[in-house]
């Protein structure tokens, strides 16, 4: 009955995190390339699917399936996030000391 509330809050948190990341990148003068946006979008999509699968499996009393999907999809999302961050950081200029 209150499923929409979960997704509302999840969307608010995801939107807030995305806004924070974009503002931080703008402040630092970093412009991500198209494939970095695609990798980040794929990671966000996997995270959304992971949350939905986890709660749907728990609602159907399939706790083992819920935790396994959380682990497998969470690992895939984590790998995509790390690859995206490393790709962005590899292009930023290194600051030498003061």
URRA-V543232 format. One record per residue. N is the residue number from 0. RES is the residue in one letter. PSI is psi as a letter, one per 20 degrees, with the letter a starting at -180 (* if undefined). BURIAL is I if it has 24 or more other ideal C-beta (glycine too) atoms within 12 Angstrom, else O. Layout:
n: (N	N)
res: (RES	RES)
psi: (PSI	PSI)
burial: (BURIAL	BURIAL)
This chain:
n: (0	1	2	3	4	5	6	7	8	9	10	11	12	13	14	15	16	17	18	19	20	21	22	23	24	25	26	27	28	29	30	31	32	33	34	35	36	37	38	39	40	41	42	43	44	45	46	47	48	49	50	51	52	53	54	55	56	57	58	59	60	61	62	63	64	65	66	67	68	69	70	71	72	73	74	75	76	77	78	79	80	81	82	83	84	85	86	87	88	89	90	91	92	93	94	95	96	97)
res: (X	X	X	X	X	X	X	X	X	X	X	X	X	X	X	X	X	X	X	X	X	X	X	X	X	X	X	X	X	X	X	X	X	X	X	X	X	X	X	X	X	X	X	X	X	X	X	X	X	X	X	X	X	X	X	X	X	X	X	X	X	X	X	X	X	X	X	X	X	X	X	X	X	X	X	X	X	X	X	X	X	X	X	X	X	X	X	X	X	X	X	X	X	X	X	X	X	X)
psi: (h	k	h	h	g	g	h	g	h	g	h	g	g	g	g	g	g	g	g	g	g	g	h	g	h	g	h	i	k	p	o	q	r	h	h	h	g	g	g	h	h	h	g	g	g	h	g	g	h	g	g	g	h	g	h	h	h	h	h	j	k	m	h	g	h	g	h	g	h	g	g	g	h	h	g	g	g	g	g	h	g	g	g	g	g	h	g	g	h	h	i	q	q	p	p	r	r	*)
burial: (O	O	O	O	O	O	O	O	O	O	O	O	O	O	O	O	O	O	O	O	I	O	O	O	I	O	O	O	O	O	O	I	O	O	O	I	O	O	I	I	O	O	I	I	O	I	I	O	O	I	I	O	I	I	O	O	O	O	O	O	O	O	O	O	O	I	O	O	I	I	O	O	I	O	O	O	I	O	O	I	I	O	O	I	O	O	O	I	O	O	O	O	O	O	O	O	O	O)
